[in-house]
Amino acid sequence: MRLSRYFLPVLKETPSEAQIVSHRLMLRAGMIKQSSAGIYSWLPLGYRVLRNIEQIVHEEQARAGHIPMLMPTLQSADLWRESGRYDAYGPEMLRVEDRHGRDMLYGPTNEELITDIFRSHVGSYKDLPLTLYHIQWKFRDEIRPRFGVMRGREFLMKDGYTFDLTKEDALHAYNRHLVSYLRTYERMGLQAIPMRADSGPIGGDDTHEFLVLADTGESEVFYDAEITDLKFGDRAINYDSVEECQAVLEEFTSRYARTDETHDAAEFAKVPEDRRRTARGIEVGQIFYFGTKYSEPMGATVADADGTRVPVHMGSHGIGVSRLLGAIIEASHDDKGIIWPEGVTPFHAGIVNLKQGDAEADAACQSLYDSLKALGLDPLYDDRNERAGGKFATMDLIGLPWRITVGPRGLKNGVVELTSRRTGESEELPPEQAVQRIASIYGTVNA
């Protein structure tokens, strides 16, 4: 993409309403624009990152054997009355009435709707286990929406739902999701720590939240410092293996890590003092096992091997797709702007032409651009007639991981400058080597 033809409305000044780093930088980098309190338009740059995050989630769900679908944003209130949650959920639920006087709601979550789908089409234990998920917009009428996409009213979420014959099978599905989430977050350049949490209005006894440590996090967390040394890495996991998934769960949850809602001071005191940590955390996902909480009142049953109708055991598993943008920025930025991890960056590299209009510089930039595109990469070429300082400031603000700088002086020596946004280190290379270096980096990332 040529920047002269792109819509990138960057701001020089920080908007007064932005209270945290991610909100400030998303506004300044032209990623979002507020429509009303807690509701945002996603501008082209922000939308590209949003879709990259969504793609990683889809890929990791597929790896775990989960099946994608799509449910509507508006739901019938009758389903929620069946489960008993319509009145219990609270004022966060946006309730509406259609032209025929029927009570509807803008879905804050989808347990009722997915249970209705299941009971309509699945009747035998032979059809289990089953995991269905979708990525859909949700609405929760927060009393004080703030912090940009971190605490908005409208948000994009992946929510998945598991159906199993027994509690043991359902807990394996729980463990499988924990494993897939660890891999998902690491691909985005994040370390998200699974912490024992409170289930809230979803219900159930078993639940873990995934939190990214950040000073601006809304949750106070307590944890054993050893947990921050754990990495999922590129290990191969058989998601059908109960033993392998259980081993990963024990590895990542055996050390103390809890939110303030479930914190146990006596248990925390058992952690060696030099390893006890308190911090703030940003919730980016949560997994639940809630048994027959929804299947029993809503009649979601299957015939077991003896022909007896039994309610299925269920769980739900969510990832805050739009919230993840804010969390990544909170975890990866400096005083110049965003620093995108390679896995989610909106463009793979930036090309900066120091002397637009110079025939040799223009030709070299076009050649770099074409070479990267031919390798399946997507560069952003700053071909504007702007000062070099302004071009560098824009690239630093929007946070592309790699920048290739092209100027007449370097071209005389047959080189361009390749710069890492994260470290600030630069290296002079022949243009074709700079292209191959970037290609090798993204080949590793996508492997």
MOFENNOR-V252363 format. One line per field, one symbol per residue. phi: phi as a letter, one per 30 degrees, with the letter a starting at -180 (. if undefined). A space follows every 10 residues. Layout:
phi = ???
This chain:
phi = .dddcccbdd cdcdedddcb eddddddddi cbbdcaeibb dcdeddddde dddeddeedd ddediccdab cddcbddddd dddicddddj ddddcbbddc iddbbdedab eddddddddd bcbbdddcdb bcbbcbdbbb dedbdaiidd bddcacbcbc bcbbdbdddd dddddddedd dededddcic cccdbebcdi ddjjccabcc bcdadcddcd bbadeddddd bdicdcbddd dddddddded dcbdddabdd dceceddddd deedcdbbac bcdbaabbcb icecdddcid bbdddciddb ddcbbbbbbd ddddedddde dbabdcldbd dedbedbdac cccdbejded dddddddded ddddcicbdc cdcddbdedd ddddddddid dbbccbbedd ddcibbccbd ddcidbbcbe eddddddddd dddddcd
